[in-house]
Amino acid sequence: MTTIPSITLNDGLTLPAIGFGTYRLNGASGVNTILSAIDTGYRLLDSAFNYENEGAVGEAVRRSSVPREQLLVTSKLPGRHHTYKEALATIQESLFRAGLDYYDLYLIHWPNPSKDLYVEAWQALIDAKRWGLIRSIGVCNFLPEHLERIIKETGVTPSVDQVELHPYFNQEKQRAWDREHGIVTESWSPLARANQLLKDATIKKIADAHNKSIPQIILRWHFQLGALPLPKSSSPKRQLDNLSVFDFSLTDAEMQTIAGLSRPDGRTFDQDPAKYEEF
């Protein structure tokens, strides 16, 4: 089995350097796909309240031969439950849905700035961690302005900021800000939801040079950036391929070449956290 390097968060929790995304993995087929991922070697599972699959993730955790304490399960708070009281109830509901005693990582899914409740939501996560419901707390899709505010108003820095990150949208400034403040950047849609990126001629040339696939080159690129990618695949072969990225390195020149593919309008969808809202 592939040995996956680890990343230690600012609160001491250690995560594997690659995780498994579970978006749209629901029901019995979802359980089987997640079980396959665990058997393949994934230990970090990324879910969310709004994916409506916390039950499937929890069921896979229970059925797996891997002990619970070796698995790191993530879920996320939806925008419609940002008030303090609702956030705490939702965290508890998330645990009931999954049949788990605690989450290893729990994140605010989007800041929803026009509602202006994300500081209140963050305080709920802080308290839920203090009460033992969550081991580590973080955010998704928070821009520096949102991060600065929650840190200033609560004194607690998130361990993780999960953002859209792939070669067409490499988040250079956000990654630098996170790194400067001791926050690990996680990458959602690390393969850009399999759009044109997986046919990109520039990356294909690099892949051929290493005798690797385009997804493997992209996931290695995330790792060398210091970002933690969360690829999703229902195919056992691709699940294994996506883990097999720690036996080679990209050169500085290749990293620069991939960096050159990023563009201001590179988001897969028009989900700018300054204005996009998720409920």
Residue, then its C-alpha position, 0 to 999 in steps of 0.5 A: m500500500t502507498t505510504i502517504p506523507s502527513i501534514t500537521l495542523n496548527d492545533g496538532l492534529t495530523l492529516p494525510a497529505i491527500g484525502f478522498g472527496t465524497y460529494r455525490l456518493n450517497g446510499a448503498s453505492g456510496v457506502n461501497t465506493i467509500l469502503s473501496a477508498i478506505d481499502t485502497g489506503y485513504r484515511l481522510l474522508d471529506s463530507a458535508f451536511n449539504y452532501e446529504n451523505e454523512g450517513a453513508v460516510g458513517e456507515a462506511v466507517r463502521r463497516s471498514s476493518v480500519p479502526r475508527e481512530q485511524l480514520l479522519v472524517t470531515s463534515k461542514l456546516p451549511g450556510r442556512h445554519h450559521t446562527y450560534k444555536e442552529a450551528l451547534a444543533t447542526i453539528q450534533e445532527s451531523l454526528f447523529r446522521a453519521g453515527l459518530d461520537y466526534y468529527d476529526l475536522y469540521l468546517i464552515h462551508w461558505p462565509n455567506p458574507s451578506k448574511d454576516l453570521y460567519v463569526e457567530a458560526w465560528q464561535a459555535l465551532i470553537d465551543a463544539k471543539r471545546w466540548g469534544l464534538i470536534r477535534s479540529i475546526g476550520v473553514c471553506n472558501f474564506l477569503p483573507e478578509h473573512l479569515e482576518r475577522i474571525i481571528k480578530e474577533t475570537g482569537v482562534t485561527p482555523s486549522v484549514d481553509q478548503v478552497e477551489l484549487h487546480p491548475y486553472f485557478n491556483q489560488e497563489k495569493q490565498r495560499a500565501w496568506d494561509r501559509e503565513h498564518g499557519i493555515v493548511t490549504e485544502s483543495w476542492s475540485p483538485l482535478a477541476r471536476a474533470n473538465q478540459l484540464l484532463k486533456d490539457a496538452t501542456i500537462k500531458k507533455i509533463a505526464d509523458a515525461h514522468n510516465k504518469s497520468i495527467p491526474q497524477i501530475i496534477l495531484r503531485w503539483h498540489f502536494q508540492l504546493g503544500a496544498l492538500p487535495l481531495p480527489k473523488s473517484s468511484s473507480p478502484k483503479r483511479q482511486l489507487d492511481n490518485l494515491s500513487v503520486f509520492d514516488f516521483s517529483l516535478t521539477d521547478a520548471e515543471m511547477q512553473t509551467i503548470a503555474g502558468l496555466s492559472r487564469p483570473d476566470g479559472r473557477t469551474f463555476d462562478q463561485d466567488p466567496a465574496k458574493y456567492e452564497e450557499f444555503 
